[in-house]
Amino acid sequence: MSNIDYEDEDDKWINKGISLLKGGSEEDAIKCFDEALKLDNTSPQALIEKGRILRLKGRYEEAIKCFDELIKAYQYVDMGWQNKGMTLVDMGEYKEAIKCFDESLKLDTPDEHKTRNDKGFAYYMLKDYDNAIVCLDEALNIDIKFVDAWVHKALTLYQLGKFDESKESINRAISLGWNPNR
């Protein structure tokens, strides 16, 4: 078999895994990503998708292992750091998450506003509200319509006792389509 055949087979497993994931068969999707990784143990898409599923299922250590493999193989790709950071947030490891977000921000990332928002949220969880506001404002400077950053900013301002500004931020989120009842 040529390398092309391996790549084609790898893609087939990844596409099948994504299809299964969309249908709600998470465990079967993980098996497909594992098959893809048997063919290419550094497949970025397989590592990201598998890691994301594991994170959502609360299998954090396994998810981090996927993201560490991605970081090791593709040190200049922000998705490994970003996803590892979010997994660490889920685990309550906010200081470590911030370090991951900082590594992601050193790279050329198309989702810089999301990373800055996530970093702000981690600071919020640490009750470091001043640094949270800095990060959230940076996110909003990049994308003024980023609803999550407006919501997180409202929560942070509320904790700082800036109730009028908090209300303005939450109203901005609502005007952009955020529904507090979801």
C-alpha positions in Angstrom: 0.0 0.0 0.0 1.2 3.5 -0.8 1.1 6.5 1.6 -1.9 7.7 -0.4 -3.8 4.5 0.4 -3.0 5.0 4.1 -4.1 8.6 4.0 -7.3 7.6 2.2 -8.0 4.9 4.8 -7.2 7.4 7.6 -9.7 9.9 6.1 -12.4 7.1 5.8 -12.1 6.3 9.5 -12.2 10.0 10.4 -15.2 10.7 8.2 -17.0 7.7 9.6 -16.2 8.8 13.2 -17.6 12.3 12.5 -20.7 10.8 11.0 -21.2 8.6 14.0 -20.6 11.5 16.3 -23.3 13.5 14.6 -25.6 10.6 15.1 -24.9 10.5 18.8 -22.7 7.4 18.8 -19.8 8.8 20.7 -18.2 5.5 21.7 -18.3 4.2 18.2 -16.9 7.5 17.0 -14.0 7.1 19.4 -13.3 3.6 18.0 -13.2 5.1 14.5 -10.7 7.8 15.6 -8.6 5.1 17.2 -8.6 3.2 13.9 -7.5 6.4 12.1 -4.7 6.8 14.7 -3.5 3.3 14.1 -2.8 4.3 10.5 -1.4 7.8 11.4 -0.7 8.2 15.1 -0.4 11.9 14.8 -3.5 12.6 12.7 -4.5 16.1 14.0 -8.1 15.7 13.1 -8.4 12.3 14.8 -6.6 13.6 17.9 -8.7 16.7 18.2 -12.0 14.9 17.6 -11.2 12.1 20.0 -10.0 14.5 22.6 -13.1 16.6 22.4 -15.4 13.7 22.8 -13.4 12.4 25.8 -13.5 15.9 27.3 -17.3 16.1 26.9 -17.7 12.7 28.4 -15.7 13.7 31.5 -12.7 11.5 30.6 -10.3 14.3 31.1 -7.0 12.5 31.5 -7.6 10.6 28.3 -8.5 13.9 26.6 -5.4 15.6 27.8 -3.3 12.7 26.5 -4.8 13.3 23.0 -4.1 17.0 23.2 -0.5 16.4 24.5 0.1 14.1 21.5 -1.2 16.8 19.2 1.1 19.4 20.9 4.0 17.1 20.6 3.5 16.4 16.9 2.3 19.9 15.9 3.8 22.4 18.3 2.8 25.3 16.1 -0.9 24.4 16.0 -2.9 26.3 18.6 -5.8 23.7 18.8 -3.8 21.4 21.0 -3.1 24.1 23.6 -6.6 25.5 23.4 -8.4 22.2 23.8 -6.0 21.2 26.6 -6.7 24.5 28.3 -10.5 24.0 28.1 -10.1 20.4 29.5 -8.1 21.8 32.4 -10.8 24.4 33.0 -13.4 21.6 33.2 -11.1 19.9 35.8 -10.8 23.1 37.9 -7.1 23.4 37.1 -7.5 27.1 36.2 -3.8 28.2 36.6 -2.6 25.3 34.4 -5.4 26.2 31.9 -4.2 29.8 31.7 -0.7 28.6 30.9 -2.1 26.6 28.0 -4.1 29.6 26.7 -0.9 31.6 26.9 0.9 29.0 24.8 -2.0 29.0 22.3 -1.8 32.8 22.1 1.9 32.7 21.2 0.8 30.9 17.9 -1.0 32.2 14.9 -4.6 31.4 15.9 -7.7 32.2 14.0 -9.7 31.9 17.2 -7.7 34.3 19.3 -10.9 36.0 20.6 -12.1 32.6 21.9 -8.8 31.9 23.6 -8.8 35.3 25.3 -12.4 34.7 26.4 -11.5 31.3 27.8 -8.5 32.7 29.6 -10.7 35.4 31.0 -13.1 32.8 32.2 -10.3 30.9 33.9 -9.3 34.1 35.7 -12.9 34.6 36.7 -13.0 31.2 38.3 -9.8 32.1 40.2 -11.7 35.2 41.4 -9.0 37.3 39.7 -11.6 39.6 38.2 -9.2 42.4 37.1 -7.2 40.0 34.9 -10.5 38.5 33.7 -11.7 41.9 32.5 -8.5 42.5 30.7 -8.8 39.2 28.8 -12.5 39.7 28.0 -11.9 43.2 26.7 -9.1 41.9 24.5 -11.6 39.3 23.2 -14.2 41.9 22.5 -11.6 44.2 20.8 -11.1 41.4 18.3 -14.8 40.4 17.9 -17.3 43.0 19.3 -20.1 40.5 18.6 -18.7 37.6 20.6 -21.6 36.8 22.9 -19.7 34.5 25.3 -17.3 37.3 26.1 -20.2 39.7 26.8 -21.8 37.2 29.2 -18.5 36.5 31.0 -17.8 40.2 31.2 -21.2 40.8 32.7 -20.6 38.1 35.4 -17.2 39.5 36.1 -18.4 43.1 36.4 -21.1 42.0 38.7 -18.6 40.3 41.0 -16.7 43.6 41.0 -19.8 45.4 42.2 -20.1 47.3 38.9 -23.8 46.6 38.5 -24.7 49.2 35.8 -21.8 48.1 33.6 -22.7 44.4 34.2 -26.3 45.2 33.1 -25.0 46.9 30.0 -22.9 43.9 29.1 -25.7 41.4 29.6 -28.0 43.6 27.6 -25.4 43.6 24.8 -25.3 39.8 24.9 -29.1 39.6 24.7 -29.1 42.0 21.8 -26.7 39.7 20.0 -29.0 36.7 20.5 -28.0 35.3 23.9 -30.9 33.6 25.6 -30.5 33.4 29.4 -33.3 30.8 29.5 -31.4 28.2 27.5 
